[in-house]
Amino acid sequence: MRYMKILVLGVVLGWAASLPAEASSSDWYNSEGGKVRLVTTGRPDQAGKIHGVLDIALKPGWKTYWRDPGDAGVPPQLDISGSTNIADAQLSFPPPQRHDDGYGKWAGYDRPVSLPVTFTLSSPGQPATIDAQVFLGICETICIPVQTRLSVDPGSDPDNATDAALVKTALATLPSPARSDFGISVLPGDHENLVVEAQSPGDPASVDFFIAGERDYMFGAPVRSQKDGKLVFTVPILDRPSATPTDGGLYYTLTSAEGSVDGLLPFP
């Protein structure tokens, strides 16, 4: 389990009374370092999915975390178990930036950010309400875990153009799928290091590599090097499962001045 290694003021609780949601977006929940809300497009698409965002409005000087915040952070999380006719909610993440707070290097955002979220209906065509318990960390010189409940009735305002435009804009910020000239190749490593070569258009100095630890993997900050015209990232493996998974892979994002891409790497 990961523990926060920096000073924490305490958990900021925002449990609201169980009131019915009245719009395709929730009210803002205010905390010391900013505010957060859920916004949806209202109508589900043909696949029975409702698209939305976890909208995080940070105050100047405050930051929040990417999907893998390192060994001392709190990644954004949604628990939709209290919802009606919602089977699943998947968060997506725009490309992050590298931060160093003096305690460690981690991936996150230092400006307001909208995290796309896809809600899958249990029974397409039937009404749905979203009742989400939200947990995320926001940081200045200290870190504050923020925990609150946000409720939305997407069908109550299905044609809200402002909400739909916000979701569309957020989706446009997501990385593109990796390709042959912009992506990652795995190089021979060892039990303690993941080694990858980055292919990217543009200036190599602008390139950064982010990998998300899942399935009991934990990674340190990548170390970059260049040799024979190749850009290589060596990533310390701080923890790993007792047995290497045989299905799926590890999510990564590669960023550069030319944009960003993402994909899956095989488990090392």
Contacts in CASP RR format, 6 or more apart in sequence:
PFRMAT RR
TARGET T0000
AUTHOR 0000-0000-0000
METHOD contacts of the structure
MODEL  1
MRYMKILVLGVVLGWAASLPAEASSSDWYNSEGGKVRLVTTGRPDQAGKI
HGVLDIALKPGWKTYWRDPGDAGVPPQLDISGSTNIADAQLSFPPPQRHD
DGYGKWAGYDRPVSLPVTFTLSSPGQPATIDAQVFLGICETICIPVQTRL
SVDPGSDPDNATDAALVKTALATLPSPARSDFGISVLPGDHENLVVEAQS
PGDPASVDFFIAGERDYMFGAPVRSQKDGKLVFTVPILDRPSATPTDGGL
YYTLTSAEGSVDGLLPFP
2 70 0 8 1.000
2 71 0 8 1.000
2 72 0 8 1.000
2 73 0 8 1.000
2 218 0 8 1.000
3 72 0 8 1.000
4 72 0 8 1.000
4 73 0 8 1.000
4 74 0 8 1.000
4 143 0 8 1.000
4 145 0 8 1.000
5 71 0 8 1.000
5 72 0 8 1.000
5 103 0 8 1.000
6 72 0 8 1.000
6 101 0 8 1.000
6 103 0 8 1.000
6 139 0 8 1.000
6 142 0 8 1.000
6 143 0 8 1.000
7 142 0 8 1.000
7 143 0 8 1.000
8 142 0 8 1.000
8 143 0 8 1.000
8 144 0 8 1.000
8 145 0 8 1.000
9 32 0 8 1.000
9 142 0 8 1.000
9 144 0 8 1.000
10 144 0 8 1.000
10 145 0 8 1.000
11 144 0 8 1.000
11 145 0 8 1.000
11 146 0 8 1.000
11 147 0 8 1.000
12 31 0 8 1.000
12 32 0 8 1.000
12 144 0 8 1.000
12 145 0 8 1.000
12 146 0 8 1.000
12 147 0 8 1.000
12 148 0 8 1.000
13 147 0 8 1.000
13 148 0 8 1.000
14 29 0 8 1.000
14 147 0 8 1.000
14 148 0 8 1.000
14 149 0 8 1.000
15 147 0 8 1.000
15 148 0 8 1.000
15 149 0 8 1.000
16 148 0 8 1.000
16 149 0 8 1.000
16 151 0 8 1.000
19 151 0 8 1.000
20 129 0 8 1.000
20 151 0 8 1.000
20 153 0 8 1.000
21 129 0 8 1.000
21 130 0 8 1.000
21 131 0 8 1.000
21 151 0 8 1.000
21 152 0 8 1.000
21 153 0 8 1.000
21 156 0 8 1.000
22 153 0 8 1.000
22 156 0 8 1.000
23 152 0 8 1.000
23 153 0 8 1.000
23 156 0 8 1.000
23 157 0 8 1.000
23 160 0 8 1.000
24 39 0 8 1.000
24 40 0 8 1.000
24 41 0 8 1.000
24 42 0 8 1.000
24 152 0 8 1.000
24 153 0 8 1.000
24 154 0 8 1.000
24 155 0 8 1.000
24 156 0 8 1.000
24 157 0 8 1.000
24 158 0 8 1.000
24 160 0 8 1.000
24 163 0 8 1.000
25 37 0 8 1.000
25 38 0 8 1.000
25 39 0 8 1.000
25 40 0 8 1.000
25 152 0 8 1.000
25 157 0 8 1.000
25 160 0 8 1.000
25 163 0 8 1.000
26 37 0 8 1.000
26 38 0 8 1.000
26 39 0 8 1.000
26 150 0 8 1.000
26 151 0 8 1.000
26 152 0 8 1.000
27 37 0 8 1.000
27 150 0 8 1.000
28 35 0 8 1.000
28 36 0 8 1.000
28 37 0 8 1.000
28 57 0 8 1.000
29 35 0 8 1.000
29 36 0 8 1.000
29 37 0 8 1.000
29 134 0 8 1.000
29 146 0 8 1.000
29 148 0 8 1.000
29 150 0 8 1.000
31 138 0 8 1.000
31 144 0 8 1.000
31 146 0 8 1.000
31 148 0 8 1.000
32 138 0 8 1.000
32 144 0 8 1.000
33 58 0 8 1.000
33 59 0 8 1.000
33 62 0 8 1.000
33 138 0 8 1.000
33 140 0 8 1.000
33 144 0 8 1.000
34 56 0 8 1.000
34 57 0 8 1.000
34 58 0 8 1.000
34 59 0 8 1.000
34 62 0 8 1.000
34 138 0 8 1.000
35 56 0 8 1.000
35 57 0 8 1.000
36 54 0 8 1.000
36 55 0 8 1.000
36 56 0 8 1.000
36 57 0 8 1.000
36 134 0 8 1.000
36 136 0 8 1.000
36 146 0 8 1.000
36 148 0 8 1.000
36 150 0 8 1.000
37 55 0 8 1.000
37 150 0 8 1.000
38 52 0 8 1.000
38 53 0 8 1.000
38 54 0 8 1.000
38 55 0 8 1.000
38 117 0 8 1.000
38 130 0 8 1.000
38 132 0 8 1.000
38 134 0 8 1.000
38 150 0 8 1.000
38 152 0 8 1.000
39 52 0 8 1.000
39 53 0 8 1.000
39 55 0 8 1.000
39 114 0 8 1.000
39 152 0 8 1.000
39 163 0 8 1.000
39 166 0 8 1.000
39 167 0 8 1.000
40 50 0 8 1.000
40 51 0 8 1.000
40 52 0 8 1.000
40 119 0 8 1.000
40 130 0 8 1.000
40 152 0 8 1.000
40 154 0 8 1.000
40 163 0 8 1.000
40 167 0 8 1.000
41 50 0 8 1.000
41 51 0 8 1.000
41 52 0 8 1.000
41 154 0 8 1.000
41 163 0 8 1.000
41 164 0 8 1.000
41 167 0 8 1.000
42 50 0 8 1.000
42 154 0 8 1.000
42 155 0 8 1.000
42 157 0 8 1.000
42 158 0 8 1.000
42 159 0 8 1.000
42 160 0 8 1.000
42 163 0 8 1.000
42 164 0 8 1.000
43 50 0 8 1.000
43 154 0 8 1.000
43 155 0 8 1.000
43 158 0 8 1.000
43 159 0 8 1.000
44 50 0 8 1.000
44 121 0 8 1.000
44 124 0 8 1.000
44 125 0 8 1.000
44 128 0 8 1.000
44 154 0 8 1.000
45 51 0 8 1.000
47 124 0 8 1.000
48 120 0 8 1.000
48 121 0 8 1.000
48 124 0 8 1.000
48 125 0 8 1.000
49 118 0 8 1.000
49 119 0 8 1.000
49 120 0 8 1.000
49 121 0 8 1.000
50 118 0 8 1.000
50 119 0 8 1.000
50 121 0 8 1.000
50 128 0 8 1.000
50 130 0 8 1.000
50 154 0 8 1.000
51 116 0 8 1.000
51 117 0 8 1.000
51 118 0 8 1.000
51 119 0 8 1.000
51 167 0 8 1.000
51 171 0 8 1.000
52 116 0 8 1.000
52 117 0 8 1.000
52 118 0 8 1.000
52 119 0 8 1.000
52 167 0 8 1.000
52 170 0 8 1.000
53 114 0 8 1.000
53 115 0 8 1.000
53 116 0 8 1.000
53 117 0 8 1.000
53 166 0 8 1.000
53 167 0 8 1.000
53 170 0 8 1.000
54 76 0 8 1.000
54 78 0 8 1.000
54 91 0 8 1.000
54 114 0 8 1.000
54 115 0 8 1.000
54 117 0 8 1.000
54 134 0 8 1.000
54 136 0 8 1.000
55 112 0 8 1.000
55 114 0 8 1.000
55 166 0 8 1.000
56 64 0 8 1.000
56 76 0 8 1.000
56 109 0 8 1.000
56 112 0 8 1.000
56 113 0 8 1.000
56 114 0 8 1.000
56 115 0 8 1.000
56 136 0 8 1.000
56 138 0 8 1.000
57 112 0 8 1.000
58 64 0 8 1.000
58 109 0 8 1.000
58 110 0 8 1.000
58 111 0 8 1.000
58 112 0 8 1.000
58 113 0 8 1.000
58 138 0 8 1.000
61 110 0 8 1.000
61 140 0 8 1.000
62 110 0 8 1.000
62 138 0 8 1.000
62 139 0 8 1.000
62 140 0 8 1.000
63 99 0 8 1.000
63 108 0 8 1.000
63 109 0 8 1.000
63 110 0 8 1.000
63 138 0 8 1.000
63 139 0 8 1.000
63 140 0 8 1.000
64 76 0 8 1.000
64 108 0 8 1.000
64 109 0 8 1.000
64 113 0 8 1.000
64 136 0 8 1.000
64 137 0 8 1.000
64 138 0 8 1.000
64 139 0 8 1.000
65 73 0 8 1.000
65 74 0 8 1.000
65 75 0 8 1.000
65 76 0 8 1.000
65 106 0 8 1.000
65 107 0 8 1.000
65 108 0 8 1.000
65 109 0 8 1.000
65 136 0 8 1.000
65 137 0 8 1.000
66 75 0 8 1.000
66 93 0 8 1.000
66 96 0 8 1.000
66 106 0 8 1.000
66 107 0 8 1.000
66 108 0 8 1.000
66 109 0 8 1.000
66 210 0 8 1.000
66 212 0 8 1.000
67 75 0 8 1.000
67 76 0 8 1.000
67 91 0 8 1.000
67 93 0 8 1.000
67 212 0 8 1.000
67 251 0 8 1.000
68 75 0 8 1.000
68 107 0 8 1.000
68 210 0 8 1.000
68 211 0 8 1.000
68 212 0 8 1.000
68 213 0 8 1.000
68 219 0 8 1.000
69 75 0 8 1.000
69 106 0 8 1.000
69 107 0 8 1.000
69 108 0 8 1.000
70 106 0 8 1.000
70 107 0 8 1.000
70 218 0 8 1.000
70 219 0 8 1.000
70 220 0 8 1.000
71 218 0 8 1.000
71 220 0 8 1.000
71 238 0 8 1.000
72 103 0 8 1.000
72 104 0 8 1.000
72 106 0 8 1.000
73 106 0 8 1.000
73 137 0 8 1.000
73 143 0 8 1.000
74 135 0 8 1.000
74 136 0 8 1.000
74 137 0 8 1.000
74 143 0 8 1.000
74 145 0 8 1.000
75 136 0 8 1.000
76 91 0 8 1.000
76 115 0 8 1.000
76 134 0 8 1.000
76 135 0 8 1.000
76 136 0 8 1.000
76 137 0 8 1.000
77 91 0 8 1.000
77 134 0 8 1.000
77 135 0 8 1.000
77 136 0 8 1.000
78 89 0 8 1.000
78 91 0 8 1.000
78 117 0 8 1.000
78 132 0 8 1.000
78 133 0 8 1.000
78 134 0 8 1.000
79 132 0 8 1.000
79 133 0 8 1.000
79 135 0 8 1.000
80 86 0 8 1.000
80 88 0 8 1.000
80 89 0 8 1.000
80 119 0 8 1.000
80 130 0 8 1.000
80 131 0 8 1.000
80 132 0 8 1.000
81 133 0 8 1.000
82 131 0 8 1.000
82 133 0 8 1.000
83 119 0 8 1.000
83 128 0 8 1.000
83 129 0 8 1.000
83 130 0 8 1.000
83 131 0 8 1.000
83 132 0 8 1.000
84 127 0 8 1.000
84 128 0 8 1.000
84 129 0 8 1.000
84 131 0 8 1.000
85 121 0 8 1.000
85 122 0 8 1.000
85 123 0 8 1.000
85 126 0 8 1.000
85 127 0 8 1.000
85 128 0 8 1.000
85 129 0 8 1.000
86 119 0 8 1.000
86 120 0 8 1.000
86 121 0 8 1.000
86 122 0 8 1.000
86 128 0 8 1.000
86 129 0 8 1.000
86 130 0 8 1.000
87 120 0 8 1.000
87 121 0 8 1.000
87 122 0 8 1.000
88 119 0 8 1.000
88 120 0 8 1.000
89 117 0 8 1.000
89 118 0 8 1.000
89 119 0 8 1.000
89 120 0 8 1.000
89 130 0 8 1.000
89 132 0 8 1.000
90 117 0 8 1.000
90 118 0 8 1.000
90 120 0 8 1.000
91 115 0 8 1.000
91 116 0 8 1.000
91 117 0 8 1.000
92 115 0 8 1.000
92 116 0 8 1.000
92 117 0 8 1.000
92 118 0 8 1.000
92 171 0 8 1.000
92 174 0 8 1.000
93 115 0 8 1.000
93 174 0 8 1.000
93 253 0 8 1.000
94 109 0 8 1.000
94 113 0 8 1.000
94 114 0 8 1.000
94 115 0 8 1.000
94 170 0 8 1.000
94 173 0 8 1.000
94 174 0 8 1.000
94 175 0 8 1.000
95 173 0 8 1.000
95 175 0 8 1.000
95 210 0 8 1.000
95 253 0 8 1.000
95 255 0 8 1.000
95 259 0 8 1.000
95 260 0 8 1.000
96 107 0 8 1.000
96 108 0 8 1.000
96 109 0 8 1.000
96 210 0 8 1.000
96 253 0 8 1.000
96 255 0 8 1.000
97 107 0 8 1.000
97 108 0 8 1.000
97 109 0 8 1.000
97 110 0 8 1.000
98 105 0 8 1.000
98 106 0 8 1.000
98 107 0 8 1.000
98 208 0 8 1.000
98 210 0 8 1.000
98 221 0 8 1.000
99 105 0 8 1.000
99 106 0 8 1.000
99 107 0 8 1.000
99 108 0 8 1.000
99 110 0 8 1.000
100 106 0 8 1.000
101 139 0 8 1.000
104 221 0 8 1.000
105 220 0 8 1.000
105 221 0 8 1.000
106 221 0 8 1.000
107 210 0 8 1.000
114 166 0 8 1.000
114 169 0 8 1.000
114 170 0 8 1.000
114 173 0 8 1.000
115 170 0 8 1.000
116 167 0 8 1.000
116 170 0 8 1.000
116 171 0 8 1.000
116 174 0 8 1.000
119 128 0 8 1.000
119 130 0 8 1.000
121 128 0 8 1.000
127 155 0 8 1.000
128 154 0 8 1.000
128 155 0 8 1.000
129 151 0 8 1.000
129 152 0 8 1.000
129 153 0 8 1.000
129 154 0 8 1.000
130 150 0 8 1.000
130 151 0 8 1.000
130 152 0 8 1.000
130 153 0 8 1.000
130 154 0 8 1.000
131 149 0 8 1.000
131 151 0 8 1.000
132 149 0 8 1.000
132 150 0 8 1.000
132 151 0 8 1.000
132 152 0 8 1.000
133 147 0 8 1.000
133 148 0 8 1.000
133 149 0 8 1.000
134 146 0 8 1.000
134 147 0 8 1.000
134 148 0 8 1.000
134 149 0 8 1.000
134 150 0 8 1.000
135 145 0 8 1.000
135 146 0 8 1.000
135 147 0 8 1.000
136 145 0 8 1.000
136 146 0 8 1.000
137 143 0 8 1.000
137 144 0 8 1.000
137 145 0 8 1.000
137 146 0 8 1.000
138 144 0 8 1.000
138 146 0 8 1.000
157 163 0 8 1.000
174 262 0 8 1.000
175 253 0 8 1.000
175 254 0 8 1.000
175 255 0 8 1.000
175 259 0 8 1.000
175 260 0 8 1.000
175 261 0 8 1.000
175 262 0 8 1.000
176 259 0 8 1.000
176 260 0 8 1.000
176 261 0 8 1.000
176 262 0 8 1.000
177 261 0 8 1.000
177 262 0 8 1.000
177 263 0 8 1.000
178 184 0 8 1.000
178 254 0 8 1.000
178 261 0 8 1.000
178 262 0 8 1.000
178 263 0 8 1.000
179 261 0 8 1.000
180 199 0 8 1.000
181 199 0 8 1.000
181 200 0 8 1.000
181 201 0 8 1.000
182 199 0 8 1.000
182 200 0 8 1.000
182 201 0 8 1.000
182 254 0 8 1.000
182 256 0 8 1.000
182 258 0 8 1.000
182 261 0 8 1.000
183 198 0 8 1.000
183 199 0 8 1.000
183 200 0 8 1.000
183 254 0 8 1.000
183 261 0 8 1.000
183 263 0 8 1.000
184 196 0 8 1.000
184 197 0 8 1.000
184 198 0 8 1.000
184 199 0 8 1.000
184 209 0 8 1.000
184 252 0 8 1.000
184 254 0 8 1.000
184 263 0 8 1.000
184 265 0 8 1.000
185 196 0 8 1.000
185 197 0 8 1.000
185 199 0 8 1.000
186 194 0 8 1.000
186 195 0 8 1.000
186 196 0 8 1.000
186 265 0 8 1.000
186 266 0 8 1.000
186 268 0 8 1.000
187 195 0 8 1.000
187 196 0 8 1.000
187 197 0 8 1.000
187 232 0 8 1.000
188 195 0 8 1.000
189 195 0 8 1.000
189 268 0 8 1.000
191 237 0 8 1.000
191 240 0 8 1.000
192 236 0 8 1.000
192 237 0 8 1.000
193 234 0 8 1.000
193 235 0 8 1.000
193 236 0 8 1.000
193 237 0 8 1.000
194 211 0 8 1.000
194 219 0 8 1.000
194 234 0 8 1.000
194 235 0 8 1.000
194 237 0 8 1.000
194 265 0 8 1.000
194 268 0 8 1.000
195 232 0 8 1.000
195 233 0 8 1.000
195 234 0 8 1.000
195 235 0 8 1.000
196 209 0 8 1.000
196 232 0 8 1.000
196 233 0 8 1.000
196 235 0 8 1.000
196 265 0 8 1.000
197 230 0 8 1.000
197 231 0 8 1.000
197 232 0 8 1.000
198 204 0 8 1.000
198 207 0 8 1.000
198 209 0 8 1.000
198 231 0 8 1.000
198 232 0 8 1.000
198 233 0 8 1.000
198 254 0 8 1.000
200 207 0 8 1.000
200 231 0 8 1.000
200 254 0 8 1.000
200 256 0 8 1.000
200 258 0 8 1.000
201 256 0 8 1.000
201 258 0 8 1.000
202 256 0 8 1.000
202 257 0 8 1.000
202 258 0 8 1.000
203 256 0 8 1.000
203 257 0 8 1.000
204 226 0 8 1.000
204 231 0 8 1.000
206 255 0 8 1.000
206 256 0 8 1.000
206 257 0 8 1.000
206 258 0 8 1.000
207 224 0 8 1.000
207 231 0 8 1.000
207 254 0 8 1.000
207 255 0 8 1.000
207 256 0 8 1.000
208 222 0 8 1.000
208 224 0 8 1.000
208 254 0 8 1.000
208 255 0 8 1.000
208 256 0 8 1.000
209 222 0 8 1.000
209 224 0 8 1.000
209 233 0 8 1.000
209 235 0 8 1.000
209 252 0 8 1.000
209 253 0 8 1.000
209 254 0 8 1.000
209 255 0 8 1.000
210 222 0 8 1.000
210 252 0 8 1.000
210 253 0 8 1.000
210 254 0 8 1.000
210 255 0 8 1.000
211 219 0 8 1.000
211 222 0 8 1.000
211 235 0 8 1.000
211 250 0 8 1.000
211 251 0 8 1.000
211 252 0 8 1.000
211 265 0 8 1.000
212 250 0 8 1.000
212 251 0 8 1.000
212 252 0 8 1.000
213 219 0 8 1.000
213 250 0 8 1.000
214 249 0 8 1.000
214 250 0 8 1.000
214 251 0 8 1.000
215 241 0 8 1.000
215 245 0 8 1.000
215 267 0 8 1.000
216 239 0 8 1.000
216 240 0 8 1.000
216 241 0 8 1.000
217 237 0 8 1.000
217 239 0 8 1.000
217 240 0 8 1.000
217 241 0 8 1.000
217 250 0 8 1.000
217 267 0 8 1.000
217 268 0 8 1.000
218 237 0 8 1.000
218 238 0 8 1.000
218 239 0 8 1.000
218 240 0 8 1.000
219 235 0 8 1.000
219 236 0 8 1.000
219 237 0 8 1.000
219 238 0 8 1.000
220 235 0 8 1.000
220 236 0 8 1.000
220 237 0 8 1.000
220 238 0 8 1.000
221 235 0 8 1.000
221 236 0 8 1.000
222 233 0 8 1.000
222 234 0 8 1.000
222 235 0 8 1.000
223 233 0 8 1.000
223 234 0 8 1.000
223 235 0 8 1.000
223 236 0 8 1.000
224 231 0 8 1.000
224 232 0 8 1.000
224 233 0 8 1.000
225 231 0 8 1.000
225 232 0 8 1.000
225 233 0 8 1.000
225 234 0 8 1.000
226 232 0 8 1.000
237 268 0 8 1.000
240 268 0 8 1.000
244 267 0 8 1.000
244 268 0 8 1.000
245 267 0 8 1.000
248 264 0 8 1.000
248 267 0 8 1.000
249 264 0 8 1.000
249 265 0 8 1.000
249 266 0 8 1.000
249 267 0 8 1.000
250 264 0 8 1.000
250 265 0 8 1.000
250 266 0 8 1.000
250 267 0 8 1.000
250 268 0 8 1.000
251 262 0 8 1.000
251 263 0 8 1.000
251 264 0 8 1.000
252 262 0 8 1.000
252 263 0 8 1.000
252 264 0 8 1.000
252 265 0 8 1.000
253 260 0 8 1.000
253 261 0 8 1.000
253 262 0 8 1.000
253 263 0 8 1.000
254 260 0 8 1.000
254 261 0 8 1.000
254 262 0 8 1.000
END
